[in-house]
């Protein structure tokens, strides 16, 4: 039985029901999905409003890194049946989904929750995506915390 995988850097939205259908097998009994959403208001650190985000990616490298994240997830949690990693790019209004990480497995107690958490954390860590935050007071490129190490 093949292990379904969806990896996508896209300007298009996504349909969670369709994604889950595509990463499920006849043996699937559990699915966990995380979706990032553009915040209209940030309260932590320096509170501010956001009108929209502009995401950019170097698509060939970003797709390669999504594949790396999926492989790492499958290595750590061999019970995973399906994996979906989607990062949207382009102009995204407040309230819009930005990222989807979804995993399926036969049972909920086989690491599927941990795998989804790992997937989003690792995606944010190594996938080359840049984010410009636009608010009422102007625009700012938002830089992540991660600095790549050799070999990543």
C-alpha positions as CSV (number, residue, x, y, z in Angstrom):
1,X,0.0,0.0,0.0
2,X,1.4,3.4,-1.0
3,X,1.9,6.2,1.5
4,X,0.0,9.2,0.1
5,X,1.9,12.5,0.3
6,X,0.8,16.0,-0.7
7,X,3.5,18.7,-0.9
8,X,2.6,22.1,-2.2
9,X,3.7,25.7,-2.4
10,X,0.7,27.4,-3.9
11,X,-1.3,30.6,-4.3
12,X,-4.5,28.6,-4.2
13,X,-6.7,27.9,-1.2
14,X,-7.2,24.3,0.0
15,X,-10.2,22.1,0.9
16,X,-9.5,20.2,4.1
17,X,-12.0,17.5,3.4
18,X,-10.4,16.9,0.0
19,X,-6.9,16.8,1.5
20,X,-7.9,14.4,4.2
21,X,-9.6,12.1,1.6
22,X,-6.4,12.2,-0.5
23,X,-4.1,11.2,2.4
24,X,-6.3,8.5,3.9
25,X,-6.1,4.8,3.3
26,X,-8.8,2.1,4.0
27,X,-7.0,1.5,7.3
28,X,-7.0,5.2,8.4
29,X,-8.8,5.8,11.7
30,X,-7.2,9.1,12.8
31,X,-6.3,12.4,11.2
32,X,-4.7,15.5,12.7
33,X,-4.6,18.8,10.9
34,X,-3.0,22.1,11.8
35,X,-3.9,25.2,9.9
36,X,-2.1,28.5,10.3
37,X,-4.3,31.6,9.8
38,X,-3.4,35.3,9.1
39,X,-4.0,37.1,12.4
40,X,-5.8,40.4,12.1
41,X,-4.6,41.4,15.6
42,X,-1.4,40.3,17.3
43,X,-1.4,40.8,21.1
44,X,1.9,39.3,22.1
45,X,5.3,41.1,22.1
46,X,4.4,44.4,20.3
47,X,0.6,44.4,19.8
48,X,-0.5,45.5,16.3
49,X,-3.1,45.1,13.6
50,X,-2.4,43.3,10.3
51,X,-4.4,44.0,7.2
52,X,-2.7,41.3,5.1
53,X,0.4,39.2,4.6
54,X,2.5,38.8,1.4
55,X,4.3,35.4,1.3
56,X,7.1,34.7,-1.1
57,X,9.1,31.5,-1.6
58,X,11.8,30.1,-3.8
59,X,9.6,27.3,-5.0
60,X,12.1,24.6,-6.1
61,X,14.0,24.8,-2.8
62,X,10.8,25.2,-0.7
63,X,9.3,22.0,-2.3
64,X,12.5,20.1,-1.7
65,X,12.4,21.2,2.0
66,X,8.7,20.2,2.3
67,X,9.8,16.7,1.0
68,X,12.5,16.7,3.6
69,X,10.1,17.5,6.4
70,X,7.7,14.8,5.2
71,X,10.5,12.2,5.2
72,X,11.6,13.2,8.7
73,X,8.0,12.9,9.9
74,X,7.7,9.4,8.4
75,X,11.1,8.4,9.8
76,X,10.2,9.5,13.3
77,X,6.6,8.1,13.2
78,X,6.6,5.0,10.9
79,X,2.9,4.5,11.6
80,X,1.9,7.6,9.6
81,X,-0.2,6.7,6.6
82,X,-0.6,10.0,4.9
83,X,1.1,13.4,5.1
84,X,0.1,16.8,3.6
85,X,2.3,19.9,3.8
86,X,0.9,23.0,2.1
87,X,2.3,26.5,2.3
88,X,0.4,29.3,0.6
89,X,2.2,32.2,-1.1
90,X,1.0,35.6,-2.4
91,X,-1.5,38.1,-0.9
92,X,-3.4,36.7,2.0
93,X,-6.0,38.7,3.9
94,X,-6.5,38.5,7.7
95,X,-8.5,35.4,8.5
96,X,-7.1,33.5,5.5
97,X,-5.4,30.0,5.9
98,X,-1.7,30.2,5.3
99,X,-0.3,26.7,6.1
100,X,-1.7,23.2,6.4
101,X,0.0,20.3,8.0
102,X,-2.1,17.1,8.1
103,X,-1.2,13.5,9.0
104,X,-3.2,10.3,9.1
105,X,-2.7,7.0,10.8
106,X,-4.6,3.9,11.8
107,X,-5.0,5.0,15.4
108,X,-4.8,8.3,17.4
109,X,-2.3,6.8,19.8
110,X,0.4,6.2,17.3
111,X,2.1,9.6,17.3
112,X,-0.1,11.4,14.8
113,X,-0.5,14.4,17.1
114,X,3.2,14.7,17.7
115,X,3.9,14.2,14.0
116,X,1.6,17.1,13.1
117,X,3.3,19.4,15.7
118,X,6.7,18.4,14.5
119,X,5.6,19.0,10.9
120,X,4.6,22.7,11.4
121,X,7.5,23.4,13.7
122,X,10.0,22.0,11.1
123,X,8.2,23.6,8.2
124,X,8.6,27.0,9.9
125,X,12.2,26.2,10.7
126,X,13.6,25.1,7.3
127,X,11.3,25.9,4.4
128,X,12.4,29.1,2.7
129,X,9.3,31.2,2.8
130,X,9.4,35.0,3.5
131,X,6.6,37.0,5.0
132,X,5.8,40.7,4.7
133,X,3.3,41.9,7.2
134,X,1.2,44.9,6.1
135,X,-0.7,47.0,8.6
136,X,-2.2,50.5,8.9
137,X,1.2,51.9,9.8
138,X,3.2,50.4,6.9
139,X,4.8,47.1,6.0
140,X,7.6,45.0,7.5
141,X,9.4,41.8,6.5
142,X,9.0,39.4,9.4
143,X,12.1,37.4,10.1
144,X,12.0,34.0,11.8
145,X,14.2,32.8,14.6
146,X,15.9,30.0,12.7
147,X,19.3,30.2,11.1
148,X,20.2,27.2,8.8
149,X,23.0,24.8,9.9
150,X,25.2,23.2,7.3
151,X,23.4,20.2,5.7
152,X,19.9,21.3,6.4
